[in-house]
């Protein structure tokens, strides 16, 4: 590869067998490296991934992508081979990994897949001058702050659609095969070119401020300096935008700042005690009664490339277009500054974590903690060991996740390495999974088959999914 020491973008996209990165599995990956001017350098990467035999691909996902489990099995690599190729590309020094909604989705797919296969889940995104960025929030920011030069399509509800396929068509970008990973990657590259050409200053600002060390100077919790924040948390009816004011750093997570949404009614924040505030804060908005106002607090994670800028960058005409009442926001800001202990009150809300039900399944335990240096060395040894040597490894790991991860790693990818007793253990695991999931899964498959009974193409996909699943559950063991 030429000029690998120069900063490059690596545009990438996954297609998956479901919408949950912890639960579901990738089926296709596409990646293309470009220079700083979005000219393609190097050879595009398009690979498939074989699903494991203890997993049911979601039929809705297959209908969207057109990728059946049989296609993934016949064209795909094993998951360790699949993620190794991806890791190699993402780890090239001075790479900025970029996608469309990758911060919320694709990056999580990467992390969970790396985790299951004994790679470090995080270093690819920060080591050796590497970084990540998300074009979706950049497009949202462009619409909110500097909309000129881009055509903004509406969805069926009358709001601006930020779907990649809709923006591509509206702006004359070739995207005839939406939800094919490579087609999505090329469309993302062209949309990035369009954004930089239409709004070069905004583009450069957002790109520069993808780093948390550029965002921290904007955040002044002492003087409560207001900022404009663009995020999906504000909803499409507000143009995904609001004025916010950071009031305190999170007492536990050093990468999170507590911010007040100045576009909402602040009275619950002032009137409720800590216990009542915490209860309402962790209640879904849809579960609140008509008389219960939502708590106007958000956490902004500075390591997730949030869009933040000085409040003056939301011009009056754009605020009006988005339905943001600047005068009311300023009144709320003044009220907030009059409350002497508001920062302490907000901090107290986050000192104690809410009691969530945690899964005992090791596949979902990525965020249960960081691996120690010694355990990371153990993981390197596992990853570098040839399949025939895995069963002989004498693993002494401090982290209790490593042993069950290793068993599943062998069972899914190298079943011939299992002993008879381990094979029985794996079949018990599979039996439990299928008994738990199959009844609702089959019902869903029947409903979709009836819904699309007049659509030949969709019926063929659903038939393939059905045959795959029946084959999967009818065999006690599938290599």
Residue pairs with C-beta under 8 A, 6 or more apart in sequence:
1 33
1 41
1 42
1 92
2 41
3 35
3 41
4 92
4 93
4 94
5 93
5 94
6 35
6 36
6 94
7 36
7 94
7 95
7 96
7 129
8 33
8 34
8 35
8 36
8 41
8 92
8 94
8 95
8 96
9 33
9 34
9 35
9 36
9 38
9 95
9 96
9 98
9 192
10 31
10 32
10 33
10 34
10 89
10 90
10 92
10 95
10 96
10 97
10 98
11 31
11 32
11 33
11 34
11 98
11 99
11 185
11 188
11 189
11 192
12 29
12 30
12 31
12 32
12 86
12 89
12 90
12 97
12 98
12 99
12 102
12 106
12 185
13 29
13 30
13 31
13 99
13 100
13 102
13 106
13 181
13 182
13 184
13 185
13 188
14 26
14 28
14 29
14 105
14 106
14 109
14 110
14 181
15 26
15 27
15 28
15 29
15 61
15 65
15 67
15 179
15 180
15 181
16 24
16 25
16 26
16 27
16 61
16 109
17 24
17 25
17 26
17 27
17 51
17 55
17 57
17 58
17 61
17 62
17 69
17 72
18 24
18 25
18 57
18 58
18 61
19 58
19 61
21 105
21 108
21 109
21 111
21 112
22 108
22 112
22 363
22 364
22 366
23 364
24 55
24 58
24 61
25 49
25 51
25 52
25 55
25 57
25 79
26 49
26 82
26 109
26 113
27 48
27 49
27 51
27 57
27 65
27 67
27 69
27 71
27 72
27 76
28 46
28 47
28 48
28 49
28 65
28 67
28 72
28 180
28 181
29 45
29 46
29 47
29 48
29 49
29 82
29 86
29 181
30 44
30 45
30 46
30 180
30 181
30 182
30 184
30 185
31 44
31 45
31 86
31 89
31 185
32 40
32 42
32 44
32 45
32 182
32 185
32 186
32 189
33 40
33 41
33 42
33 89
33 92
33 95
34 40
34 41
34 189
35 41
38 189
38 192
38 193
38 196
40 189
44 182
44 185
45 85
45 86
45 89
46 181
46 182
47 76
47 77
47 82
47 85
47 86
48 67
48 71
48 72
48 75
48 76
48 77
48 82
49 72
49 76
49 77
49 78
49 79
49 82
50 72
50 73
50 76
50 77
50 78
50 79
50 82
51 57
51 69
51 72
51 73
51 76
52 79
52 412
52 413
53 412
53 430
53 472
53 477
53 478
54 411
54 412
54 426
54 429
54 430
54 433
55 433
56 434
56 437
56 438
56 441
56 469
56 472
57 69
57 72
57 465
57 468
59 444
59 445
59 448
59 461
59 462
59 465
60 448
62 68
62 69
62 461
62 462
62 464
62 465
63 448
63 452
63 458
63 461
63 462
64 179
65 179
65 180
66 179
66 180
66 461
68 461
68 464
68 465
68 468
69 464
69 465
69 468
69 469
70 464
70 467
70 468
76 82
77 85
78 413
79 113
79 116
79 117
79 412
79 413
80 117
80 383
80 409
80 413
82 113
83 110
83 113
83 114
83 117
83 119
84 117
84 119
86 110
86 113
87 114
87 119
87 124
89 95
90 97
90 110
90 124
90 125
90 130
91 123
91 124
91 127
91 128
91 130
93 128
93 129
93 130
94 128
94 129
94 130
95 130
95 131
96 130
96 131
96 132
96 133
96 210
97 107
97 124
97 125
97 130
97 131
97 132
97 133
98 132
98 133
98 134
98 135
98 188
98 192
99 106
99 107
99 134
99 135
99 185
99 188
100 134
100 135
100 136
100 164
100 184
100 188
100 191
101 134
101 136
102 132
102 134
102 136
103 132
103 134
103 136
103 137
103 304
103 305
104 134
107 125
107 132
110 121
110 124
111 121
111 122
111 366
112 121
112 363
112 366
114 120
114 121
114 124
115 121
115 366
115 405
116 363
116 405
116 408
116 409
117 383
117 409
118 379
118 380
118 382
118 383
118 405
118 409
119 379
119 383
120 371
120 376
120 379
121 366
124 130
125 131
125 132
131 210
131 211
132 210
132 305
133 206
133 207
133 210
133 305
134 305
135 188
135 191
135 192
135 195
136 162
137 206
137 230
137 231
137 305
137 306
137 307
138 195
138 203
138 206
138 307
139 150
139 162
139 167
139 191
139 195
140 162
140 230
140 231
140 232
140 239
140 240
140 241
140 307
141 202
141 206
141 230
141 307
142 150
142 195
142 198
142 199
142 202
143 150
143 152
143 160
143 162
143 239
143 240
144 228
144 230
144 239
144 240
144 241
144 314
144 318
144 322
145 202
145 228
145 230
145 241
145 309
145 313
145 314
145 315
145 318
146 199
146 202
147 318
148 198
148 199
149 194
149 197
149 198
149 199
150 167
150 171
150 194
150 195
150 198
150 199
151 170
151 171
152 160
152 167
152 170
153 160
153 161
153 166
153 167
153 169
153 170
154 160
154 161
155 161
155 163
155 166
157 236
159 236
159 237
160 236
160 239
161 167
164 175
164 178
164 184
164 187
164 188
164 191
165 175
165 178
165 179
165 187
167 173
167 191
168 174
168 175
168 178
168 187
168 190
168 191
169 175
171 191
171 194
173 187
173 190
173 191
173 194
174 186
174 187
174 190
175 183
175 184
175 186
175 187
176 183
177 183
178 184
178 187
195 202
195 203
196 203
205 309
206 307
208 214
209 215
209 218
209 307
209 308
209 309
210 305
212 255
212 302
212 303
215 302
215 306
215 308
216 302
218 225
218 227
218 308
218 309
218 310
219 225
219 227
219 246
219 257
219 302
219 308
220 246
221 246
221 247
221 248
221 249
221 257
221 343
224 245
224 246
224 247
224 333
224 336
224 337
225 245
225 246
225 311
226 243
226 244
226 245
226 262
226 311
226 329
226 333
227 243
227 244
227 245
227 246
227 259
227 308
227 309
227 310
227 311
228 241
228 242
228 243
228 244
228 308
228 309
228 310
228 311
228 313
228 314
229 241
229 242
229 243
229 244
229 259
229 298
229 300
229 306
229 307
229 308
230 240
230 241
230 307
231 240
231 241
231 298
231 300
231 306
231 307
232 240
233 240
233 298
234 240
234 241
234 242
234 261
234 263
237 323
238 263
238 322
238 323
238 324
239 321
239 322
239 323
239 324
241 314
241 322
241 324
242 261
242 262
242 263
242 324
242 329
243 262
243 263
243 311
243 314
243 324
243 326
243 329
243 333
244 259
244 260
244 261
244 262
244 298
244 300
245 259
245 260
245 262
245 333
245 336
246 257
246 258
246 259
246 300
247 258
247 259
247 260
247 336
247 342
247 343
247 346
248 257
248 258
248 343
248 344
248 346
248 347
249 256
249 257
249 258
250 256
250 257
250 258
250 299
250 347
250 350
251 347
251 350
251 351
252 350
252 351
252 353
253 299
253 301
255 301
255 302
255 303
256 299
256 300
256 301
256 302
257 299
257 300
257 302
258 297
258 298
258 299
258 346
258 347
258 349
258 350
259 297
259 298
259 299
259 300
260 266
260 269
260 296
260 297
260 332
260 336
260 346
261 296
261 297
261 298
262 296
262 328
262 329
262 330
262 332
262 333
262 336
263 324
263 325
263 328
263 329
264 293
264 294
264 296
265 293
265 296
266 296
266 332
266 335
266 336
267 293
268 277
268 280
268 292
268 293
268 294
268 295
268 296
269 277
269 295
269 296
269 297
269 342
269 345
269 346
270 335
270 339
272 280
274 345
274 348
274 349
277 295
277 345
277 349
278 349
278 352
278 354
280 288
280 292
280 294
280 295
281 295
281 297
281 349
282 354
283 292
285 294
288 294
297 346
297 349
299 350
300 306
300 308
314 324
314 326
316 326
319 325
319 326
336 342
339 345
358 368
359 365
362 401
362 404
362 405
362 408
363 408
365 401
368 401
369 399
371 379
371 399
371 402
372 398
372 399
374 398
375 397
375 398
375 399
375 402
378 395
378 396
378 397
378 402
379 402
381 393
382 390
382 393
382 395
382 402
382 406
382 409
385 393
387 410
387 413
387 414
387 416
387 417
388 417
390 406
390 409
390 410
390 414
390 417
391 410
391 417
391 418
391 419
393 406
395 402
395 403
395 406
397 403
407 422
407 425
407 426
410 417
410 418
410 422
411 418
411 422
411 426
411 429
415 423
415 426
415 477
415 479
416 479
418 426
423 477
426 477
427 476
427 477
434 473
438 469
438 473
441 469
445 462
445 465
445 466
445 469
448 458
448 462
449 459
449 462
449 466
452 458
452 459
452 462
453 459
471 478
472 478
